[in-house]
């Protein structure tokens, strides 16, 4: 269950950055009015605990060869047959033996991984358009067919 970046915790939490108390609904700020932060905990009326995960954007974790931080929406390389990239959100991080690892939620499944090359940022609209154009170009034998196929697919200069 998730609402506004609150993630259900199985069992009782070991430690909370800040305990928001027992609430009937999802808190939108701390008791003192300050903003929520990753690690904040609250318990609902049915004794279920939830942890807040701050949304993250624009970080250059991928360029540094690091694992994505908690709260990042990214793509995960799923190596089952057929291998593909799937979108998900990083919901936790920790240590697995001697390696840092992260847990990504893809749909209703959780996957744990410690290999940074298996993660990448979500593609921009520009990157998606370029990939689509490259697929069209790769399927043609000569320049005329290539340009004609791009034109037919709607790729053309607009304005000056």
C-alpha positions as CSV (number, residue, x, y, z in Angstrom):
1,X,0.0,0.0,0.0
2,X,1.3,3.4,-0.9
3,X,-0.2,6.9,-0.7
4,X,1.8,10.1,-1.2
5,X,5.2,8.3,-0.8
6,X,4.2,6.4,2.3
7,X,5.2,2.7,2.1
8,X,3.8,0.0,4.3
9,X,6.4,-1.7,6.6
10,X,6.0,-5.4,7.5
11,X,6.1,-5.7,11.3
12,X,7.4,-3.1,13.7
13,X,10.1,-0.7,12.6
14,X,13.5,-1.0,14.2
15,X,14.1,2.8,14.3
16,X,12.4,5.9,13.1
17,X,13.9,9.1,12.0
18,X,10.8,10.8,13.3
19,X,7.6,9.3,14.7
20,X,4.5,11.1,13.3
21,X,2.2,9.3,15.8
22,X,-1.0,7.3,15.4
23,X,-3.1,8.7,12.6
24,X,-6.4,7.9,10.8
25,X,-4.9,9.2,7.5
26,X,-1.6,9.8,5.9
27,X,0.3,12.7,7.5
28,X,1.4,15.5,5.1
29,X,3.9,17.2,7.6
30,X,5.5,16.7,11.0
31,X,3.8,17.8,14.2
32,X,5.9,21.0,14.3
33,X,4.8,21.8,10.7
34,X,8.2,21.0,9.2
35,X,8.2,18.9,5.9
36,X,8.3,15.1,6.0
37,X,11.7,13.4,5.4
38,X,12.7,9.9,4.3
39,X,12.6,7.6,7.3
40,X,9.6,9.3,9.1
41,X,7.2,6.7,10.5
42,X,3.5,6.7,11.4
43,X,1.1,4.0,12.6
44,X,-2.5,3.9,11.5
45,X,-5.5,2.9,13.6
46,X,-5.0,-0.8,12.7
47,X,-1.4,-0.9,14.1
48,X,0.1,-1.0,10.7
49,X,3.4,1.0,10.3
50,X,4.3,3.2,7.3
51,X,7.6,4.8,6.3
52,X,7.8,8.0,4.3
53,X,10.1,8.0,1.2
54,X,10.9,11.5,-0.1
55,X,10.6,12.0,-3.9
56,X,13.9,12.5,-5.6
57,X,14.6,14.1,-9.0
58,X,17.5,15.2,-11.1
59,X,20.2,13.4,-9.2
60,X,23.3,12.3,-11.2
61,X,23.7,9.0,-9.4
62,X,23.9,7.1,-12.8
63,X,26.7,9.3,-14.1
64,X,28.7,8.6,-10.9
65,X,28.2,4.8,-11.3
66,X,26.2,4.6,-8.1
67,X,23.0,2.8,-7.1
68,X,19.9,5.0,-7.3
69,X,18.9,6.6,-4.0
70,X,15.6,5.8,-2.2
71,X,12.6,7.6,-3.8
72,X,14.0,7.6,-7.4
73,X,11.9,6.4,-10.2
74,X,14.2,4.6,-12.7
75,X,14.5,1.6,-15.0
76,X,15.8,-1.8,-13.9
77,X,17.3,-4.4,-16.2
78,X,15.3,-7.6,-15.9
79,X,17.5,-10.4,-17.3
80,X,14.8,-13.1,-17.6
81,X,13.9,-14.2,-21.1
82,X,13.2,-12.0,-22.9
83,X,15.6,-9.5,-21.2
84,X,14.1,-6.0,-20.9
85,X,14.2,-2.7,-19.0
86,X,11.3,-2.2,-16.5
87,X,10.2,1.0,-14.7
88,X,10.0,1.1,-10.9
89,X,10.8,3.1,-7.8
90,X,13.6,2.5,-5.3
91,X,11.9,1.8,-1.9
92,X,14.8,0.9,0.4
93,X,18.5,0.4,0.6
94,X,20.7,-1.7,2.9
95,X,23.7,-4.0,3.1
96,X,23.8,-7.5,1.6
97,X,26.8,-9.3,3.1
98,X,29.5,-6.6,2.2
99,X,27.7,-4.8,-0.6
100,X,25.3,-1.9,-0.6
101,X,22.0,-3.0,-2.3
102,X,18.7,-1.4,-3.1
103,X,15.2,-2.7,-3.4
104,X,13.2,-1.6,-6.4
105,X,9.4,-2.0,-6.7
106,X,8.4,-3.0,-10.2
107,X,4.6,-3.3,-10.4
108,X,3.7,-5.5,-7.4
109,X,7.1,-7.2,-7.2
110,X,10.2,-6.3,-5.2
111,X,13.7,-6.9,-6.5
112,X,17.0,-6.5,-4.6
113,X,20.1,-5.7,-6.5
114,X,23.6,-4.4,-5.8
115,X,24.9,-3.9,-9.4
116,X,24.6,-0.2,-10.5
117,X,24.8,-1.1,-14.2
118,X,21.4,-2.8,-13.9
119,X,19.8,0.6,-13.2
120,X,19.3,3.7,-15.4
121,X,17.3,7.0,-15.2
122,X,14.0,7.1,-17.0
123,X,14.4,8.2,-20.6
124,X,13.5,11.7,-21.6
125,X,11.0,12.4,-24.4
126,X,14.0,13.3,-26.7
127,X,15.8,10.0,-25.9
128,X,12.6,8.0,-26.7
129,X,12.1,9.9,-30.0
130,X,15.8,9.3,-31.0
131,X,15.5,5.5,-30.2
132,X,12.3,5.3,-32.3
133,X,14.0,7.1,-35.2
134,X,17.0,4.8,-35.0
135,X,14.8,1.8,-35.2
136,X,13.3,3.2,-38.4
137,X,16.7,4.0,-39.9
138,X,18.1,0.5,-39.1
139,X,15.2,-1.1,-41.0
140,X,16.0,0.6,-44.3
141,X,18.6,-0.3,-47.0
142,X,19.4,3.1,-48.6
143,X,19.3,6.8,-47.8
144,X,16.1,7.5,-49.8
145,X,14.1,4.8,-48.0
146,X,15.5,5.9,-44.7
147,X,14.5,9.6,-45.2
148,X,11.1,8.6,-46.6
149,X,10.4,6.3,-43.6
150,X,11.3,9.0,-41.2
151,X,9.1,11.5,-43.0
152,X,6.2,9.0,-43.0
153,X,6.7,8.4,-39.3
154,X,6.2,12.2,-38.7
155,X,9.8,13.2,-38.1
156,X,10.3,16.5,-39.9
157,X,11.6,19.9,-39.1
158,X,9.0,22.3,-37.7
159,X,9.6,26.1,-38.0
160,X,12.9,27.6,-38.7
